[in-house]
Each structure stands twice: as C-alpha cells, then as structure tokens.
C-alpha cells in the first residue's frame, strides 16, 4: 500500500533521514525509535507537510513527488501536538473540520460526524466543550478528525505520551480496531505501544532504518544476551551503566537485568528477552523506553 523509496531529508548540513526505504501494508504498523530518531520528520514528509530532499513516497500507485494533492486526500494525520478549540463542543469541532475538508452537504456531514463519535466512543460527551475533555478524550477526538473523509492511511505521532495507563490501553485498542480497514502508522518511543497491537514494525535511530519485521524479529536481537544477577549495594560498580536495563532493590541487595554478549559475572543466570530488551540490544542502549 505504502512504498517509501530512498527517502532522505537534510537541513543544511544535517541529515535527519538517510536513504530510508520501507513498505507498509494495511494494518497497524509501529514505527519505534528514541526521541530525535527522525520519526516525526518521516511522518510529516509522508503527510506532505515537509518537502522531500530526495527519494519518494508512493501510496496505492500515486507518487507524492508527482501528485501531492492526491496523496493528501488519502491521508489522515494526528500530530504529536494536536491543537483543539477549547470553547467548541466535540460535535461542533468535528463538524468544523468536516467543512474544512470539503464535506459541504450538511446531512452527509452530520451523519459522518455522528458515526465517528460512536467509533471513538465519545457519543456521551459530544456536546461537552473540548476544554473539559481528559487527555485520552482529546486524543480520541483527534483520531476522529483525522478519519473524516475516510482516508486510506492514518498517521498518528506519539499519541499516548501523557496518557494514564487505562487511557493508553483504550487508545491502543481503538487504533487496532481502525487498522482493520486501512494502514495505520503508529510512531512512538514507548515499546509497550508496539508490543500489544502492531502487526509489523520498524525501528528508526539517528535517521537510519535499523530493522523491519515483527515483534518476534525484534525480540530476537536480545536472544542469548539477557542476564539476571543479584548483588550487594557495594558491588554495583562492577557493571557498566549502559549494560543495566532494569534495576530492583530488595533490602540491601540489588537485582539487575543485564544486556551483555558475554556472561557478566559468575553469579549471573540467563533469562528470556522481552521486546524492550530486543529494542535496547538493537539500538545499543540509546533509547528511552
């Protein structure tokens, strides 16, 4: 559905994305990487909001370079920082966005707005002002506005940052439901957002594509490299900070989860890796998870 071909973005002498090629099919696709990896730049380029330095994006045979207007009609976009009109009610806001997107028939517009409010489970607060919405509600109204016009591709950039755990789970479930009919690109630095719902994923770091595949493929990067060890407080200096991916205190002892090619101490025992471990193994401990 989406083909990204040798995409590069430079600002003067700084290369933010470097020769990135990627294919994204229908379903929920996770784009994972630390802050500053280039994820938002990539999302904004696909959404036609940033010019390409070189390369191309093709969606269902339509080239971004040749026909950016047609590409815009295929995309719904929820940016990382989503501005709303706090004095508008939820239904009013979606109606306004629908008008801006060219849905001029009032009956058609209200039918679509009502359908989307139901889809994002905001029917019961549709006539409340947006300033009264919780963080999760605001993100769901953001998804609803992005879905107006029934786009083939939905792009969401860091959508769960700042949400409480319950809202985060609810939001991930919503994206999973939406992805049955279209390609949904979920850009995030939070591993848990990817683990439970994404069919396919890619890892981006410092503008470079590190890997593509599925959850199991990413976990495999840490296979045979994860260790558990319990040490006394005075022994913690024996391990490099970048090796330690988890710490838990038990009285005067410390439990460490260690990422290491070699057995880090004679008392260390191997443990099965998680998705977060695979991510940390892949990017060399430079992520923020």
Rosetta blueprint (number, residue, H / E / L):
1 X L
2 X E
3 X E
4 X E
5 X E
6 X E
7 X E
8 X E
9 X E
10 X E
11 X E
12 X L
13 X L
14 X E
15 X E
16 X E
17 X E
18 X E
19 X E
20 X E
21 X E
22 X E
23 X E
24 X E
25 X L
26 X L
27 X E
28 X E
29 X E
30 X E
31 X E
32 X E
33 X L
34 X L
35 X L
36 X L
37 X L
38 X L
39 X H
40 X H
41 X H
42 X H
43 X H
44 X H
45 X H
46 X H
47 X L
48 X L
49 X L
50 X L
51 X L
52 X L
53 X L
54 X E
55 X E
56 X E
57 X E
58 X E
59 X E
60 X L
61 X L
62 X E
63 X E
64 X L
65 X L
66 X L
67 X L
68 X H
69 X H
70 X H
71 X H
72 X H
73 X L
74 X L
75 X E
76 X E
77 X E
78 X E
79 X L
80 X L
81 X L
82 X L
83 X L
84 X L
85 X L
86 X L
87 X L
88 X L
89 X E
90 X H
91 X H
92 X H
93 X H
94 X H
95 X H
96 X H
97 X H
98 X H
99 X H
100 X H
101 X L
102 X L
103 X L
104 X L
105 X L
106 X H
107 X H
108 X H
109 X H
110 X H
111 X H
112 X H
113 X H
114 X H
115 X H
116 X H
117 X H
118 X H
119 X H
120 X L
121 X L
122 X L
123 X H
124 X H
125 X H
126 X L
127 X L
128 X L
129 X E
130 X H
131 X H
132 X H
133 X L
134 X L
135 X H
136 X H
137 X H
138 X H
139 X H
140 X H
141 X H
142 X H
143 X H
144 X H
145 X H
146 X H
147 X H
148 X L
149 X L
150 X L
151 X L
152 X L
153 X E
154 X E
155 X E
156 X E
157 X E
158 X L
159 X L
160 X L
161 X L
162 X L
163 X L
164 X L
165 X H
166 X H
167 X H
168 X H
169 X H
170 X H
171 X H
172 X H
173 X H
174 X H
175 X H
176 X H
177 X H
178 X H
179 X L
180 X L
181 X L
182 X L
183 X E
184 X E
185 X E
186 X E
187 X E
188 X E
189 X L
190 X L
191 X H
192 X H
193 X H
194 X H
195 X H
196 X L
197 X L
198 X L
199 X L
200 X E
201 X E
202 X E
203 X E
204 X E
205 X E
206 X L
207 X L
208 X E
209 X E
210 X E
211 X E
212 X E
213 X E
214 X L
215 X H
216 X H
217 X H
218 X H
219 X H
220 X H
221 X H
222 X H
223 X L
224 X L
225 X L
226 X E
227 X E
228 X E
229 X E
230 X E
231 X E
232 X E
233 X H
234 X H
235 X H
236 X H
237 X H
238 X H
239 X L
240 X L
241 X H
242 X H
243 X H
244 X E
245 X E
246 X E
247 X E
248 X E
249 X E
250 X E
251 X L
252 X L
253 X E
254 X E
255 X E
256 X E
257 X E
258 X E
259 X E
260 X L
261 X L
262 X L
263 X L
264 X L
265 X L
266 X L
267 X L
268 X L
269 X E
270 X E
271 X L
272 X L
273 X L
274 X L
275 X H
276 X H
277 X H
278 X H
279 X H
280 X H
281 X H
282 X H
283 X H
284 X L
285 X L
286 X L
287 X L
288 X L
289 X L
